[in-house]
Amino acid sequence: MLAEQRVERARDVPGGVDVGVGGPQAARCRSARRSRPAACLRPGGATGAVRDEIRTRPWADERRRLHDELGPQGWCALWSATGAQLWDTTRELAERIRTGIVAELVERPEDESDVRLRLLDAVLGQHDAAWLAAFDGRGERLSGLAQVARNAGWWWPYENVVVISERPVELHRDEDGRLDRGDGPALAFPDDFALYAWRGMPVSAAFLDELASLTPAHIRAEENAELRRVMLEFYGYDRYLSESDARPVHRDETGILWRIALEGDEDVVMVEVVNSTPEPDGTHRTYWLRVPPTTRTAKEGVAWTFGLGQEVYEPVRQT
């Protein structure tokens, strides 16, 4: 009997965004966990001996065999060239996922140890990449684990049921690791469940569809301050300033200070600066620097980007 079910939610810690998944099994899980927080991770007839037999023991046996075959130096060389390059990253990521799931599932402190124990029972799929890379092609007992790791996420083997979390077919993140996409789902699974996000903030598909037809008036009319910030980022601060007939509030030798007043939110303050180094075609590129809303002069804003006060910001040469 094979039951496919995704872990309902794992937190993407760097961006502070919950990565949700769905499907019929997840819906039943959501209902069950209201009264039994660890219900999703506790199928009937479970025994740790199953995991030991298909993962823990084969891993230990293969490591012992290779160590004996290659010797201490040979084993160290193999590990350095393969698994060692992945170990710290995958181990840290797995712990972050555990922490996020525990925070989401546990409603009572006394349940935390039980949920965490069930998570430790998981076979980590792609997050077992470190030791799977070291053993790649060397042990028949590990070939099945490697095949699952290529096609699925974490999974839980039990006597009468297997719980498998599918891997997404779409995953888009920004340079900070946050879910981010402006023209479609940032995270999507084969059953059409999807999560939309911009710079780590969950949004609706309809909201993203509207971004292509934004106007300054539409942005100003948005009552939700967070969504309005998303609109401004997508639209472009310089374009918004230009099309809103904005007026500069200060200018000096460093640049021009602009202020966008937003109802129900802090002002957006930008410094317009021109790169003194010409482009290959001889033109000078313009940059827009977001600075704190308390900024009163262009020089103060530019100095802030260097971590300085304007009284000590005196560049000898601009580049």
Secondary structure, DSSP 8 states (H G I E B T S, - for coil): --EE---SEEEEGGGTEEEE--SHHHHHHHHHHTT-TTGGG--TT--HHHHIIIIIHHHHHHHHHHHHHHHHHHHHHHHHHTTHHHHHHHHHHHHHHHHHHHHHH-SSGGGHHHHHHHHHTSB-GGGGHHHHHHHTTT-GGGHHHHHHHHHEEEEEE-SS-EEEEE--SEE-B-TTS-B--SSS-SEE-TTS-EEEEETTEEE-HHHHHHHTT--HHHHHH---HHHHHHHHHHH-HHHHHHHTT---SEEETTEEEEEE--TTS--EEEEEEE-SS--TTS---EEEEEE-TT--SHHHHHHHHTT--TTT---SS--
